[in-house]
Amino acid sequence: MDPYLEHPSLWPDVHNRLVAAIADELVPKIAPRYYVGIERRAYSLTPEGLNLIGIPDVGIVPTKESPLTSSLTKLPLAGVDVMEVELPMRDEVGENYLEVHEVETGKLITVIELLSPVNKIHLEGREDYKEKRLDILSSRTNLVEIDLLRSGEPMPIIGKAKKSDYRIIVSRSWRRARGQLYAFNVRHPIPIVPIPLRREETEVTLDLNATLHALYERARFDLRLNYSQPPTPPLPDEDVRWASEVVQSARGEK
């Protein structure tokens, strides 16, 4: 995992592209019995907090200021103070995730979540996601939860797990409440992940490490990253030298 990809200004793009890339990798392996849909949750971010507003279907485009309004604001008004102010606006943020459905019945079989700062770090977004997570875990739907963010607290499990930079949880509906936790650190390749379908079927696998690296090359993320600066969030001291050596090797430096 490249820790520089976690930068807040880049991660939304990485997140959305990686979700689509995962879908593209899985479709040939599970078709024609199953299909993969990219779904989206949209949130409204206001000064008061984060509100789930569902799936957006209409975009609002600001219009140019009318000549009449523009001229009126410039008229001298006796006894009236005119000043520039800022008003609270509704800022929309969203996150994509994947659903695997059975073609014949349309039944939801597996949900694949790639965690984002909204549902991992933001207090209200995290609570909303935890509620959805509980709904899935209380159903007959499988859950694959991919956490490639070092920042924020890991999603809750019962008991203690070894501390790690990243986590992937695979929860099969027929083994609840038990699941598999894949814990790994920044120096390690992302593990190959099993994608459960129906209980009696052989599971397909997702080589997430290869998928992310191929996406990195296609998207040319290297053009948007400044490897001369520390990543955000910063690495622990023991990993700083390792990261520097990797960058120098990639650049052909000694």
N, C-alpha and C positions, 0 to 999 in steps of 0.2 A: 504494500500500500504506500502510495506517495503522500506523505503528510501535507505537502503543499496544496494538494487538491481540496483540503478542508477549509481553505480561506473563505470567509463569509461572502466575499464578492464573486467567487467562482463556483462555490458548491452548488447553488441552485441550478446552474447549467450542467454541472457534472451529474447531479442527481437526476434531472429529467432525461438526459441523454443515456445514462446508465440504465434507468428503468426501461427505456425503449430498446436498448441493446440486449438486456436480459430477455425481453419478450422475443426479440428476433432469434436469439439462441435457442429458446425453448420451443418455439412453434414447430420446427421440423421434427422435433423429438416426440411431440405428443399429438400432433395431427395424424389422422382426421378425427379421432375420437374426442379430442379436446381442443379448445381455442383459448388464446390468451388475450385479455382485454386490458388496455391501459385506462385506469380510472383516475379521477382527480377530485381531491377535496379542496375547497376554497375557503379561506378565512378572511374576515374583515378585521383589520388591525386599526384600532382607534386609541386615543389617549386613555380611554377607560378600560381597555383590555382587548382580548382576542375573541372573536365570535365566529363560530362556524356558520357559513352562509350557503353551503351546498356546492353544487356543480354550476359554474357560471356558463351562461349561454348568450349573454349580451355584453358587448363592450361599450363603454361610454367614452366618446371622443370629445375633448374640449373644443369649443368653437371660438372663432376669433371675436375679439371685443367689437361690439357694434360701434359705428361712427358716432351715433347719438349719445350712447353711454359715455364714450371717451370724451366728447366735447363737454358734457355736463359736469364731469368731475373736475374740469379745469376752470369752471366759472368761479369768480370771487363770491364768497358767501359771507356777508357781514355777521359777526358774532358766532360763526361756526368754525370749529377746528376740524380740519381734514388731515388725516394721517394714514399711513400705510400700516395695516395690521395683518396678522396671520390667523386664519380660522382653522379649527380642528377638522381634518379631512379623514375620509375612510380609505385606508390603504389596503389593497387586496394582496394577500399572499396565498400560495397554493402549493400542493404537493401531489405528486403522482405515485400510484401504486399499481400492482398487477393483480388481476383475478383470473384464475383458471376455471373455465366452465366446461361442463360436459355438453357436447354438441347436441345430442339427441334429446336430452331433457332440459338443457339450460341450467342445470343445477350448479351452484357454486361449489367447487371442489377444494381449491387451495387459494389462499391470499398470500401474496409476496409483498412485504413491506420493506422499503429502504428508508431508514430513519433520516429525518431532516432536523435542523435546529428548531423548527416550529414544533414538532411533536416529541422532541427529546429534551430541549432546553427551556423553551418558553413555558412558563408555569401553566397557563390555561390550555395551551395546545397540548402539553404533555398529559394533562388530566383528561382532555377529550380523547386522546389516542388510547390512554389506558382503559377508558370505558369501552372503546371499540375493540380493543384487545381482549377484554373480558368477554365481550359478546361472542367473539370468534372462538375463544377457548371454551365457551359454554355450548358451542354448537358442534355439528359434525363436519366442520370445515377445517382443513389443515392450515397451519400458519408457518410461514418462513419469514423470520424477522432478521434483517441485515443491518447491523450497526457499524458503519465505517467512520464514525466520528469519535475522536478522542475526547472532545469537550462534553460536559454534561454527565449526569449520573446514568449508569446503565439501567435498562428497564428491569423492573423487579422480578426476582425469582425467589422461590422458597429455599432458605438455607444460604450458605456462603459459597461463592465460587472464586477461583483463582483470579486475582486482579489482572486485567489485560487491557491493551489499547482498544481492541475491537472485539465484537461478538457477533455470532450468528446463532439464532435459535431455530430449531426445527421441531415443531410440535405436531405430531400425527394425531388425528382425531380419535383413533381407536386405542391410543396409549395414554390418554389424559389421566392424571395431570402430569405425567412424566413427559419430558422432552429431551432433546439433545442440545447441548450448548457447545459451540465451537469457539474457543477463546484463543486469540492470537495477538501478536504484537507487531509493531511497525516494521520490524526487521524481517518478518516472516511472510512468505507468500500467502495470499488469501486461499483458504482451503476449498476443495471441490465440495459443492453442497448438494445433498440429495433433495429432490423435489418430490414429495409424496403426492400420490393421486388417490386411487381407491385402494383399500386394504389388500385386496387379492392381486394387485398388479405390481410388476417390477418397477421400482422407482427410477426415474430418469435423473441425470446428474447435470449440474451447472458448474462449469469451470469458470468461476467468477474472476479468478486472477487473470486468466487469458482474455476474458471478455472486457475487463477494465483496461488492460494494457493495449488491446486492439483499439478500443475507443479513444484512449489517450493519443495514439498515433493518428487516427482518422480526424479527430477534432483539433489536433495540433495545440493541445493545452500548454505545451512547452512555450509557445509564443506569448502566453498570458501570465506566466509564472516568473517571479524574480527569485532565482535560486541563490542569489548573493545575500539575501536577507533571511532571517530566521522565519520558519513557518508559523502560521497562526492556527491554533494555539502553539506556543513554543514547545519544543521537545525537551525531555529531561536531559540533564547534563551527559548522562552515559550514552545517549543516542545522538548527541550533536556531532561528535567526531565521526560516527558511522555515516550519518547523512552527508556530511561534507565529503567523505571519501567516495560515496556513491555518486555525488554530483560531479566531482573531479574526474572519476573514471568515465562517466557518461560523456564528458567533454573532451576526453582524451588527454587530460592533464595528469601530471605526476605529483 
